Amino acid sequence: MERVLFYIVALIIIVFAIKAVTSRKMLRAVVYLLFVLTGIAGIYFMVDYTFMAAVQLAVYAGGVIVLIIFSVLLVHHIELRLEVSKFSQRMMAGVVSLLGLGVTLYAIYTYDFVTSSAQGPIEVSEIGRGMLSFEEGGFILPFEVISVLLVAVMIGAIVIAKGKSLEQ
């Protein structure tokens, strides 16, 4: 049953990812992207990574999508039609995507994943200290990167939504 559910969620993610990339209307593309990010959170829930699923929903499906929608609505271009990219740009994007896929698969298959067994329940305060730690195993840098990502998404959404009116 879990395998069937996984394939259904994966199919939903693939279909909406393709629709998000190929849609020419900005708001529809953002909604399709919301479905993709929510589906990824669903896969995290299936493999029992509840914290990652919550972060996925809060930061990406929540924060990024809301920033894009507010930026688009802010400049009153709800039905903005995106221009079609040139064939050479699409080919370059495909090559870069395949290169990224190759690097990712290489990293996955060559890395020796080691799991550690926890000695009982972990307190929330330990997780918080680990997340905001500067020491080895700390996650302060990813939190800073996420904040920069959110600012970049907001600026990019405003630039896309403003379009040619920024040049004037």
C-alpha positions in Angstrom: 0.0 0.0 0.0 2.8 2.4 0.8 4.5 1.7 -2.5 1.2 2.6 -4.4 0.8 5.8 -2.4 4.4 6.7 -3.1 3.9 6.2 -6.8 0.7 8.3 -6.8 2.5 11.2 -4.9 5.5 10.9 -7.2 3.3 11.0 -10.3 1.5 14.1 -8.9 4.8 15.8 -8.3 6.1 15.0 -11.8 2.9 16.2 -13.5 2.7 19.4 -11.6 6.4 20.1 -12.0 6.1 19.8 -15.7 3.0 22.0 -15.7 4.8 24.6 -13.5 7.6 24.8 -15.9 5.6 24.9 -19.1 2.7 27.2 -17.9 2.8 30.6 -19.5 0.6 32.2 -16.8 2.5 33.3 -13.7 -0.1 32.7 -11.1 -0.9 29.2 -12.5 2.8 28.3 -12.5 3.0 29.4 -8.8 0.0 27.2 -7.9 1.4 24.2 -9.7 4.7 24.8 -7.8 2.7 24.8 -4.6 1.4 21.3 -5.4 4.9 20.1 -6.2 6.3 21.4 -2.9 3.4 20.0 -0.9 3.9 16.6 -2.6 7.6 16.6 -1.6 6.4 17.2 2.0 4.1 14.3 1.6 7.1 12.1 0.6 8.9 13.3 3.7 5.9 12.3 5.8 5.9 8.9 4.2 9.5 8.2 5.2 8.8 9.5 8.7 10.9 12.7 8.4 8.2 14.8 10.1 10.5 17.7 10.9 11.7 18.0 7.3 8.1 17.7 6.1 7.1 20.5 8.5 10.1 22.7 7.3 9.1 21.9 3.7 5.6 23.1 4.3 6.5 26.1 6.3 9.5 27.5 4.5 9.0 26.4 0.9 5.3 25.7 0.4 4.4 28.4 2.8 7.0 31.1 2.6 8.3 31.0 -0.9 4.9 30.6 -2.5 3.3 33.3 -0.4 6.2 35.7 -1.3 5.7 35.0 -5.0 1.9 35.4 -4.9 2.1 38.6 -2.8 4.8 40.0 -5.2 2.7 39.2 -8.2 -0.5 40.6 -6.6 1.5 43.7 -5.4 2.2 44.8 -8.9 -1.2 44.0 -10.3 -0.1 41.5 -12.9 -2.1 38.4 -11.9 -2.5 37.0 -15.3 1.0 37.9 -16.5 2.0 35.8 -19.5 5.6 34.6 -19.4 7.5 34.8 -22.7 8.6 31.6 -24.4 12.3 31.0 -24.1 14.6 30.4 -27.1 15.5 26.9 -28.2 19.2 27.4 -27.2 18.2 28.5 -23.7 16.0 25.4 -23.3 18.8 23.2 -24.5 21.3 24.8 -22.1 18.8 24.4 -19.2 18.4 20.7 -20.2 22.2 20.2 -20.2 22.6 21.9 -16.9 19.7 19.8 -15.4 21.2 16.6 -16.7 24.6 17.6 -15.3 23.0 18.4 -11.9 21.2 15.0 -12.0 24.5 13.3 -12.7 26.3 15.0 -9.8 23.4 14.2 -7.4 23.2 10.5 -8.4 27.0 10.3 -8.1 27.0 11.8 -4.7 24.1 9.5 -3.6 25.8 6.3 -4.8 29.3 7.0 -3.6 28.5 8.4 -0.2 28.6 5.9 2.7 25.4 6.6 4.6 25.8 5.8 8.3 22.9 5.8 10.7 23.2 6.3 14.4 20.9 4.7 16.9 19.5 7.1 19.4 19.6 6.1 23.1 16.0 7.0 23.8 13.8 10.0 23.1 15.4 13.3 22.1 14.2 16.5 23.8 13.1 19.5 21.8 15.7 21.7 23.5 18.5 19.4 22.2 17.1 19.8 18.7 17.0 23.6 19.1 20.5 23.7 20.4 21.7 21.5 17.5 19.9 23.6 14.9 21.4 26.9 16.1 24.8 25.7 16.9 28.0 26.9 15.2 29.8 23.7 16.1 30.1 20.5 14.1 26.7 19.1 13.3 25.0 22.5 13.8 22.6 24.0 11.3 23.0 27.7 11.7 24.3 28.1 8.1 21.3 26.4 6.4 19.0 28.7 8.4 20.9 31.8 7.1 20.9 30.4 3.6 17.1 30.0 3.8 16.7 33.6 4.8 18.8 34.7 1.8 16.8 32.4 -0.4 13.5 34.0 0.7 14.8 37.5 0.0 16.1 36.4 -3.4 12.7 34.8 -4.2 10.9 38.0 -3.3 13.2 40.2 -5.4 13.0 37.7 -8.3 9.2 37.6 -8.1 9.0 41.4 -8.1 11.3 41.7 -11.1 9.3 39.1 -13.0 6.0 40.6 -12.1 7.1 44.2 -12.9 8.5 43.1 -16.2 9.1 46.0 -18.6 7.9 48.7 -16.2 11.2 48.4 -14.3 13.1 49.5 -17.4 11.2 52.7 -17.8 
